[in-house]
Structures are given as structure tokens and as C-alpha cells.
Amino acid sequence: MARSPLTLAASVTSALPGAGVVGVAALTENSAGRYDSALVDLDDGRRVVVRAPVDDGAATETAAEVRALTVLTSGVRGLLPFRVPTVLGQTPLVGGRAVVVDFLPGYRVDPPHLPAGRGAATSLGEAIAAIHALPVSVVRDEGLPARTTRQLRDDIERTVERAVATRRLPPSLDVRWSQALNAEELWRFETTVVLGGAGASSFLFEDFAGEPRITGVLDWHGLSVGDPAGDFMWLASAPDAADDVFASYLARSVHAPDGLLRERARLYAELEFAKWLVHGHEGGRSDIVDDAVELLESLAAGVAGDDIVPQDRGDVDDAIALLDRVPGPAATVVDTSMQTDAYDPAEVSAWFGDDADEQDAAEDAPAPGRSAAPADTAPLDLGPIRERLDDVGEAERASQAALRRWAVSE
């Protein structure tokens, strides 16, 4: 049974002794019902978020999030150009545990709505570059996961092998992914600190002089040392903004140029189809298998004759050339404001008054059309499918950014 906002608000007083609750509202976080959450106003003027996982998988993720946020000390946070949630307290609940963090204001932008040009796209590249620039010792010294290039490559190889073992993977995708695994140049990269579970909903924007800037980053449960390309996987569904995000990232990156960063990000995105297939097969779910096969067949058709690593690609100079493409000030400011799904504005305003209206945003207008994806690569429409899983564990975590629909570019 879902915990009510009032029940969650009561837990805040246990997690924060002496705190007084003066307002509460329901909070939704695009979490597919895996958490009960509430937005709580305290008598000392603070606004906090209380979350309680509803299943074992979400509880594991919450524990990882708390640990990661603890690792991000004030000194580490000072290296980042945005805010990170702070764990204020925890308290046990019947059947679980509630975690209280400070509330970060801002709105989110869905990938298909990310416009090209200076603003949201360049701010995303800068934010991800700042995360990847953190010292790896921050993660390794605290015992958080740290994977080598070889381990990451082996993980992908096992995923492909498990998908092939189902006998439902289109042969052309087996060939495509195997060629990518055998392309040595694809795996010459420097591992970095990564979010590991980032998606579009992880980034919070606010407008400054009409230009959207990232002011907060959520979802730190996957904090680890790994492949920086994994944090760009979701950009496969942002064809308008992808070029500018990557260019901005390369301009701010402190690491050696990674000429095939984008290609690995694409590979990770495609492999979410394979993980969905494996999950359905190993769980005996024919409906999931059929859905995955349909998606994989569409994917195979969309990339027919295409290689993840083009046979005629240039060298790293091609990636460095992207640095010249960081856009200058846009002649026309594009309104990227949109209403966040983090809460219901009507409910919040009823409790908090006009102050909450500052977070309401108008629906964003479609950005001018532009194909930012490479000409030979169709965009992937990434969407959550984890709400369709009946169980949790590895498959649940694997499908956090799973692909739900395949769209072939016109």
C-alpha cells in the first residue's frame, strides 16, 4: 500500500528532530511507482523531499544514493557548477526506510524537446564534463564501483552472448554489435567518474537572462568509475541537441580526446533492447520477449547497412574538430521552459501559496528542426519501460533507461 504524503511528512519529524511541518504535497519523480515521495515545508523555512522505496530494488538504489551523496563532501561539491542533494536525515518506516533530502528547484526537459544552440544543450555538456572531471580517487577511496575498460567491454560481450542465446536476436544486430566489440579503437578511452544512471530527468534547469542553465543534478545512485559514454546514452533520443551537447562536453573535458565517445553511447543505447529481451527470456515472460523482438527488428531495419564504427572514419582529429562547433550566442532565444513532472503545481500552491508558483513553467515550444545526429544514424526514442517489470533486481536496474519505441529518421 502506498504511503500517503501525510504519513511521509510525519516521518520527517523523526528524521529531523525538532523540525515542524507546516505544509505537505505529493511529489512525483518519473520513478514508475517505485518510491513514495512527498514535498514538505518546514517551520524554519526549509523545503525538503522525503522518499521511501516500495520494493527491494528501489531500497537498494536508495542505499546507493545515500552512500554516493555522503561521498560527495563539501570539498567535492565545490568542484561542481551546480547543486547536489544533501541527505538531511533518515528514519525507519514499516516495511522500509524514509530518506529526507533538501529540495532542489528547477524544471526538466525531455530529450526530444532539447533545442540546439547555446543554452540547455551547452549547459548539459558542461555539467557532464564537470562530473567526469572529478578525481577518480573520490570514488575509489570510498569503495564505490570502479570498472576498467576491459571489464566494461566484457560486460557488453556477455550481454550480447545472452541475447544471442535466446535465439530471438536478429542476426544482423549480432554482427553489428560483434563488430563494435572487435573494433579496438572503440575501446581506447580513459575511464572517469560517472553518474552511471543518468537520464534527462537527472538534470534540473533554471532560466537566467532567458537562457536555461543546469542548477541541480539528481540521481547519484550509480556514482562510479566507468565509461563516460554511458552518461550520454539517453542523448540518442535528442537529435536536435546532441551535436551541441557533445561539442560543449569536448570543449570542457579535461581528459584525452575520445574520438568514439558518441559511437559507444549509441552502442549502449541499442543494447538496452538486448537487455529487455534477455530479461523477458530469462523470466519466462513471452509478452516481454515478443515486445523486445519487435523493437529489435525495427532497430535492425533502421540501422541496416550501417556500422557503429564507420569503416572510413577519420582519426581523433575529427573529434577535436567538434570543438569549433560550440555555438555562440543565439540570435533568437528559444523558450525551453516546461512544467516539471516533479510535482503537481496546483497541489503545491494550495499548501505553499504563491511562492511555489515560481517553479511553474510554460510548456516549451518545439525547437527549430535540425538533424544533429550523424547522417547515417537514426535517432532512438528513449522511454521508460521499467514500470512494466513485475520483479526487480538486475533486470530492473538494467532497464532504467530502456528503449521503448524505435523511430527511424525521415
C-alpha positions as CSV (number, residue, x, y, z in Angstrom):
1,M,0.0,0.0,0.0
2,A,1.3,3.4,-1.0
3,R,2.2,5.7,1.9
4,S,0.3,9.0,2.0
5,P,2.1,12.4,1.9
6,L,0.9,12.9,5.5
7,T,2.5,9.7,6.6
8,L,5.7,10.6,4.9
9,A,5.6,14.1,6.4
10,A,5.2,12.6,9.8
11,S,8.4,10.6,9.2
12,V,10.3,13.9,8.6
13,T,9.9,14.9,12.3
14,S,11.5,11.6,13.2
15,A,14.4,12.0,10.8
16,L,14.9,15.7,11.7
17,P,14.3,16.0,15.5
18,G,12.8,19.4,16.4
19,A,11.6,20.1,12.8
20,G,8.0,21.3,12.5
21,V,5.9,20.6,9.4
22,V,3.7,23.4,8.1
23,G,2.8,22.0,4.6
24,V,2.9,18.9,2.5
25,A,2.1,17.9,-1.0
26,A,2.5,14.7,-3.1
27,L,5.6,14.5,-5.3
28,T,6.0,12.5,-8.5
29,E,9.5,11.8,-9.9
30,N,9.1,9.7,-13.0
31,S,10.0,6.7,-10.9
32,A,7.4,4.3,-12.2
33,G,5.8,4.0,-8.7
34,R,9.0,2.6,-7.2
35,Y,9.0,5.3,-4.5
36,D,6.5,7.1,-2.3
37,S,7.5,10.7,-2.2
38,A,6.3,14.0,-0.7
39,L,7.4,17.6,-0.7
40,V,7.4,19.1,2.8
41,D,7.6,22.7,4.0
42,L,9.2,23.1,7.5
43,D,8.6,25.9,10.0
44,D,12.2,27.1,9.7
45,G,11.6,27.9,6.0
46,R,13.3,24.9,4.6
47,R,11.7,22.8,1.9
48,V,12.6,19.1,1.8
49,V,11.8,16.0,-0.1
50,V,11.1,12.7,1.7
51,R,11.2,9.4,-0.2
52,A,10.5,5.8,0.8
53,P,11.2,2.9,-1.6
54,V,8.4,0.5,-2.2
55,D,10.3,-2.6,-3.2
56,D,13.7,-4.2,-2.6
57,G,15.2,-3.0,-5.8
58,A,14.3,0.6,-5.0
59,A,15.6,0.2,-1.5
60,T,19.0,-1.0,-2.8
61,E,19.0,2.0,-5.2
62,T,18.2,4.4,-2.3
63,A,21.0,3.0,-0.2
64,A,23.4,3.5,-3.0
65,E,22.2,7.0,-3.5
66,V,22.7,7.9,0.2
67,R,26.2,6.4,0.1
68,A,27.1,8.4,-3.0
69,L,25.7,11.7,-1.6
70,T,27.8,11.1,1.5
71,V,30.9,10.6,-0.6
72,L,30.2,14.0,-2.2
73,T,31.7,16.1,0.5
74,S,31.6,19.8,0.6
75,G,35.0,19.9,-1.0
76,V,33.9,17.7,-3.8
77,R,30.7,19.7,-4.3
78,G,32.8,22.8,-4.6
79,L,34.2,21.5,-7.8
80,L,30.8,21.2,-9.4
81,P,29.0,24.2,-11.1
82,F,25.6,23.0,-9.8
83,R,23.8,21.9,-6.7
84,V,23.7,18.3,-5.5
85,P,21.0,17.0,-3.0
86,T,22.1,16.7,0.7
87,V,20.9,13.9,2.9
88,L,19.4,15.6,5.9
89,G,18.2,12.5,7.8
90,Q,16.8,9.0,7.7
91,T,14.2,7.1,9.7
92,P,12.8,3.6,9.6
93,L,9.2,3.0,8.4
94,V,7.1,0.0,8.4
95,G,8.5,-2.1,5.6
96,G,11.2,0.3,4.7
97,R,13.1,3.5,5.4
98,A,12.5,7.1,4.6
99,V,15.2,9.4,3.5
100,V,15.0,13.2,3.7
101,V,17.0,15.5,1.4
102,D,16.9,19.1,0.6
103,F,14.6,20.2,-2.3
104,L,16.3,21.5,-5.4
105,P,14.2,23.8,-7.5
106,G,14.1,23.7,-11.3
107,Y,12.4,22.2,-14.3
108,R,13.3,19.2,-16.5
109,V,13.4,19.0,-20.3
110,D,12.6,15.8,-22.2
111,P,15.3,14.7,-24.7
112,P,13.1,15.3,-27.8
113,H,12.5,18.8,-26.7
114,L,16.1,19.8,-26.1
115,P,16.8,22.6,-28.6
116,A,20.0,23.1,-30.5
117,G,22.3,26.0,-29.8
118,R,23.6,27.8,-26.7
119,G,21.6,27.2,-23.6
120,A,20.2,23.8,-22.5
121,A,22.5,21.8,-24.8
122,T,25.7,23.6,-23.9
123,S,24.9,23.6,-20.2
124,L,24.4,19.8,-20.3
125,G,27.8,19.3,-21.9
126,E,29.4,21.5,-19.3
127,A,27.7,19.8,-16.4
128,I,28.6,16.3,-17.6
129,A,32.2,17.4,-18.2
130,A,32.4,18.7,-14.6
131,I,31.2,15.3,-13.2
132,H,33.7,13.4,-15.4
133,A,36.5,15.8,-14.2
134,L,36.1,14.8,-10.6
135,P,39.2,12.9,-9.2
136,V,38.6,9.1,-9.5
137,S,40.0,8.8,-6.0
138,V,36.8,10.3,-4.8
139,V,35.0,7.1,-5.8
140,R,37.8,4.5,-5.5
141,D,38.9,5.5,-2.0
142,E,35.3,5.1,-0.7
143,G,34.9,1.6,-2.2
144,L,32.3,2.6,-4.8
145,P,32.4,0.6,-8.1
146,A,35.3,1.2,-10.3
147,R,35.5,-0.7,-13.6
148,T,38.3,-0.9,-16.1
149,T,37.9,-0.6,-19.9
150,R,38.4,-4.4,-20.2
151,Q,35.7,-5.1,-17.6
152,L,33.3,-2.8,-19.4
153,R,33.9,-4.4,-22.7
154,D,33.5,-7.9,-21.2
155,D,30.1,-6.8,-19.7
156,I,28.9,-5.8,-23.2
157,E,30.2,-9.1,-24.7
158,R,28.2,-11.1,-22.1
159,T,25.1,-9.0,-22.8
160,V,25.4,-9.8,-26.5
161,E,26.0,-13.5,-25.8
162,R,23.0,-13.8,-23.6
163,A,20.8,-12.1,-26.2
164,V,22.1,-14.5,-28.9
165,A,21.4,-17.4,-26.6
166,T,17.7,-16.5,-26.7
167,R,17.7,-17.3,-30.4
168,R,15.5,-14.3,-31.0
169,L,18.1,-11.7,-31.7
170,P,18.2,-10.6,-35.4
171,P,21.5,-11.9,-36.9
172,S,22.3,-8.5,-38.3
173,L,22.4,-7.0,-34.8
174,D,24.7,-9.8,-33.6
175,V,27.0,-8.9,-36.4
176,R,26.7,-5.2,-35.8
177,W,27.5,-5.4,-32.1
178,S,30.2,-8.0,-32.5
179,Q,32.0,-5.8,-35.0
180,A,31.8,-3.0,-32.4
181,L,33.2,-5.2,-29.7
182,N,36.1,-6.2,-32.0
183,A,36.9,-2.6,-33.0
184,E,39.9,-1.9,-30.9
185,E,39.8,1.8,-31.4
186,L,36.3,1.9,-29.9
187,W,37.7,0.8,-26.5
188,R,40.7,3.2,-26.3
189,F,39.3,5.6,-23.7
190,E,40.0,6.9,-20.2
191,T,37.6,5.8,-17.5
192,T,36.2,8.6,-15.4
193,V,33.9,9.3,-12.6
194,V,30.4,8.8,-14.0
195,L,26.8,9.2,-12.8
196,G,26.1,5.7,-14.1
197,G,22.3,6.0,-14.2
198,A,21.8,9.5,-15.6
199,G,18.9,10.4,-17.8
200,A,17.2,13.6,-18.9
201,S,15.3,13.7,-15.6
202,S,18.5,13.9,-13.7
203,F,19.2,17.5,-14.7
204,L,17.4,20.5,-13.3
205,F,17.3,23.8,-15.2
206,E,16.5,27.3,-14.3
207,D,16.4,30.4,-16.6
208,F,19.0,33.1,-16.4
209,A,18.5,36.1,-18.7
210,G,16.3,34.0,-20.8
211,E,18.8,31.2,-21.1
212,P,18.4,27.8,-19.4
213,R,21.2,26.7,-17.2
214,I,21.6,23.5,-15.2
215,T,21.4,24.4,-11.5
216,G,21.0,20.9,-10.0
217,V,21.7,17.2,-10.7
218,L,19.8,14.3,-9.2
219,D,20.1,10.5,-9.4
220,W,23.6,9.8,-8.0
221,H,22.9,6.1,-7.1
222,G,25.1,4.9,-10.0
223,L,28.2,7.0,-9.0
224,S,31.2,5.0,-10.0
225,V,34.3,4.9,-12.2
226,G,33.3,3.8,-15.7
227,D,32.8,4.7,-19.3
228,P,32.0,8.4,-19.8
229,A,29.9,7.4,-22.9
230,G,27.3,5.8,-20.6
231,D,26.2,9.1,-19.3
232,F,25.3,10.2,-22.9
233,M,23.2,7.1,-23.8
234,W,19.9,8.9,-23.4
235,L,21.0,11.6,-25.9
236,A,20.2,9.1,-28.7
237,S,16.7,10.5,-28.4
238,A,17.7,14.1,-28.6
239,P,18.6,14.6,-32.3
240,D,18.3,18.4,-32.3
241,A,20.7,19.0,-29.4
242,A,23.1,16.1,-29.5
243,D,25.8,17.7,-31.6
244,D,25.9,20.8,-29.3
245,V,25.9,18.7,-26.1
246,F,28.9,16.7,-27.3
247,A,30.8,19.7,-28.7
248,S,30.3,21.6,-25.4
249,Y,31.4,18.5,-23.5
250,L,34.6,18.1,-25.5
251,A,35.4,21.8,-25.1
252,R,35.2,21.4,-21.3
253,S,36.6,17.9,-20.9
254,V,40.0,17.6,-19.1
255,H,40.6,14.2,-20.4
256,A,42.3,13.0,-23.6
257,P,40.2,13.4,-26.7
258,D,37.8,10.5,-27.1
259,G,37.1,10.3,-30.8
260,L,34.5,7.5,-30.5
261,L,32.6,8.7,-27.4
262,R,29.4,9.2,-29.4
263,E,29.6,5.8,-31.0
264,R,29.9,4.0,-27.7
265,A,27.0,6.0,-26.3
266,R,25.0,4.8,-29.3
267,L,26.0,1.2,-28.7
268,Y,24.9,1.4,-25.0
269,A,21.6,2.8,-26.1
270,E,21.0,0.0,-28.6
271,L,22.0,-2.7,-26.1
272,E,19.0,-1.7,-23.9
273,F,16.9,-3.6,-26.4
274,A,19.0,-6.7,-25.8
275,K,18.7,-6.4,-22.1
276,W,14.9,-6.2,-22.4
277,L,15.0,-9.3,-24.5
278,V,17.2,-11.2,-22.0
279,H,15.0,-10.1,-19.1
280,G,11.9,-11.4,-20.8
281,H,13.6,-14.7,-21.9
282,E,15.2,-15.5,-18.5
283,G,12.0,-14.5,-16.7
284,G,9.8,-16.7,-18.8
285,R,7.8,-13.7,-20.0
286,S,6.7,-14.3,-23.6
287,D,5.0,-10.9,-23.8
288,I,8.2,-9.1,-22.9
289,V,10.1,-11.3,-25.4
290,D,7.6,-10.5,-28.2
291,D,7.8,-6.8,-27.4
292,A,11.6,-6.9,-27.4
293,V,11.8,-8.8,-30.6
294,E,9.5,-6.2,-32.3
295,L,11.8,-3.4,-31.1
296,L,14.9,-5.3,-32.1
297,E,13.6,-6.0,-35.6
298,S,12.7,-2.3,-36.0
299,L,16.2,-1.4,-34.8
300,A,17.8,-3.9,-37.3
301,A,15.8,-2.3,-40.1
302,G,16.7,1.2,-39.1
303,V,20.5,0.5,-39.0
304,A,20.7,-1.8,-42.0
305,G,24.0,-1.2,-43.8
306,D,25.3,1.0,-41.0
307,D,28.3,0.3,-38.7
308,I,28.6,1.7,-35.2
309,V,32.3,2.4,-36.0
310,P,32.3,3.6,-39.7
311,Q,34.9,1.8,-41.7
312,D,36.0,5.1,-43.3
313,R,36.1,7.3,-40.2
314,G,38.8,9.7,-39.6
315,D,41.0,9.7,-36.5
316,V,40.8,11.7,-33.3
317,D,41.2,14.9,-35.2
318,D,37.5,14.6,-36.2
319,A,36.5,14.8,-32.5
320,I,38.8,17.7,-31.9
321,A,37.2,19.5,-34.8
322,L,33.9,19.4,-32.9
323,L,35.4,22.0,-30.5
324,D,35.0,24.6,-33.2
325,R,31.3,23.9,-33.3
326,V,30.4,25.2,-29.8
327,P,27.7,27.7,-30.6
328,G,28.0,31.3,-30.0
329,P,25.1,33.5,-28.6
330,A,21.9,32.6,-30.3
331,A,20.2,35.3,-32.3
332,T,16.9,34.2,-31.0
333,V,16.3,33.0,-27.5
334,V,14.3,29.7,-27.6
335,D,11.9,29.3,-24.7
336,T,12.7,25.9,-23.3
337,S,10.6,26.2,-20.2
338,M,8.3,23.3,-19.4
339,Q,6.4,22.1,-16.5
340,T,8.4,19.7,-14.4
341,D,6.8,16.4,-13.5
342,A,8.4,16.6,-10.1
343,Y,5.1,17.7,-8.5
344,D,1.6,18.9,-9.2
345,P,1.8,22.7,-9.2
346,A,-1.9,23.0,-8.2
347,E,-1.3,20.9,-5.1
348,V,1.8,22.6,-4.1
349,S,0.3,26.1,-4.5
350,A,-2.5,25.1,-2.2
351,W,-0.1,24.3,0.6
352,F,2.7,26.8,0.0
353,G,1.0,29.8,-1.6
354,D,2.4,32.0,-4.3
355,D,6.0,31.0,-3.6
356,A,5.5,27.7,-5.3
357,D,4.3,29.4,-8.5
358,E,7.9,30.4,-9.2
359,Q,8.6,26.9,-10.2
360,D,5.7,26.6,-12.6
361,A,6.9,26.8,-16.2
362,A,5.1,27.1,-19.6
363,E,5.1,24.2,-22.0
364,D,8.1,24.5,-24.2
365,A,7.7,25.3,-27.9
366,P,9.2,22.9,-30.4
367,A,12.7,23.8,-31.3
368,P,13.5,24.6,-34.9
369,G,14.1,21.3,-36.7
370,R,17.7,20.3,-37.1
371,S,19.2,16.9,-37.5
372,A,22.1,16.8,-35.1
373,A,22.7,13.0,-35.3
374,P,25.2,11.7,-37.8
375,A,23.6,11.4,-41.2
376,D,23.8,7.6,-41.2
377,T,22.4,7.1,-37.7
378,A,18.7,7.3,-36.9
379,P,17.6,8.8,-33.6
380,L,16.5,6.5,-30.8
381,D,13.4,7.4,-28.9
382,L,14.3,6.5,-25.3
383,G,11.4,5.9,-22.9
384,P,10.9,4.2,-19.6
385,I,9.8,0.5,-19.6
386,R,10.7,-0.4,-16.1
387,E,7.2,0.1,-14.9
388,R,6.3,-3.0,-16.9
389,L,8.6,-5.2,-14.9
390,D,7.0,-7.5,-12.4
391,D,10.2,-8.2,-10.5
392,V,13.3,-6.3,-9.5
393,G,17.0,-6.8,-9.3
394,E,19.5,-6.8,-12.1
395,A,16.9,-6.6,-14.9
396,E,15.2,-3.7,-13.1
397,R,18.5,-1.8,-12.9
398,A,19.4,-2.7,-16.4
399,S,16.3,-1.2,-17.8
400,Q,16.4,2.1,-16.1
401,A,16.9,3.9,-19.4
402,A,15.4,1.1,-21.5
403,L,14.3,1.8,-25.0
404,R,10.5,1.7,-25.5
405,R,10.0,2.9,-29.0
406,W,12.1,2.9,-32.2
407,A,11.8,5.8,-34.6
408,V,13.5,5.9,-37.9
409,S,14.5,9.4,-39.1
410,E,12.8,10.6,-42.2
